[in-house]
Structure formats: C-alpha cells, structure tokens
Amino acid sequence: MVVGTGEVPPLEARANAFDYATSDGMWSSGNNNLEDDFAWTELDPYSALIYGFGDLNCHQKYERSWKINDNQMPVCTRDVGIFFGLAVGGFWFSRKGYNRWTVKDTCLSLLPDRWLLDTYLNNRRTLVWLLCGIALCLPLIIDGFTQLLTSYESNNFTRPLTGIGFGVGLGVLISATYSAKSKYFKSASQVTLPGGMKFQLVEEE
C-alpha cells in the first residue's frame, strides 16, 4: 500500500535466492521474464526491506499471490497465512501460555488443565505434544505435497487457510522455546502441573 499504484509488476522467481535485488547483474535473474525491470532496492527503505525479505524467502509466483493497490504482495498467499498464524500463535501464547520448565510442557500450558489430567497421569506428554503439532501442520503438508506430486492445483483460498495452522504451531513453538526457562524454579517439583501433579525423577529400584 505504501508503494505507488502498479509499481510492482507480476513477479515469479526462486525461493532462497535474490532475483529482484537489482535491475541487472548477479541478483536480477527474475527480470529476464519481465518487460520492465523491477528492483526492490530502488523502493523506499520500508518497502525495500519487505520486498527483499519476500525475494529471499518466497518463490513469489504471480498466480499464487494477492495484489494490493495493483501491486503484487511480496510473498505468496500460503506465506501470508503462515505469517498471520505466527501472529495468532504468539498472541495466544502471550495471553494463555506460561513457563512449565520444558518446551513441550510450556506448549501444552495453552490447553485447559482438565484436558491434560490423563496425559500427565500416564506421562503421555510427548505423544500429545507431537499429535498437536502434526494436527496443525498436516493440512499444509497434504495440500503442498498433493500439489507437488499430482496434477492437483491448490487455490488462493486453500493456501492461506492451510498456512494459518502451520503458522499458529510455529508461533506457539517459538514462544514456548523463548519462555521455557528452568532458572525461574529452584527445582522441577515447583512447576505447577494439571491436577496438582509434580515432576518427579524415577528412582532406581
């Protein structure tokens, strides 16, 4: 929206590489497919930073991207979904999550304790944590790999939806990784767990 109307042409490049950094030279291979050269380094600093990030991290396929102000967005619709999910996951954790010593237990702190009583009683924390992660990632994996391996073509409604779940999971994982700190407890037994349970080392017989 900051860039002038129609200043960004239809882009299509590679992920993990700069293709539109300059109008010509080493970092301009994307311009081989354009009538008019485009270089994000010629934009204002704010827009250049965003389009530079998109150029490096996204394939920027035109048919898989939305337009704002007649400018193609710097990342595809799936990435838009992922970034939105990251924001949601981070915000959700900031409201409901708290430190439970380990990353997986800190992630699980988002779920109501009553749902986790059996999980902690039978020490199935790792299994539940992995299942939650798989459930959030599976829609993106199925949609992406089905598109890659078959003639199926996803659309710009499905792509962001599948990206949101992955982004939420990633946002929660990043937040929990940052927040899970054992230094705030004298011992693991001080951690508050569902049902008043406590961490306890298994004693050898």
Summary of the structure (lengths in Angstrom):
residues: 205
radius of gyration: 22.2
end to end distance: 67.2
largest distance: 76.2
contacts: 589
relative contact order: 0.13
helix: 56%
strand: 2%
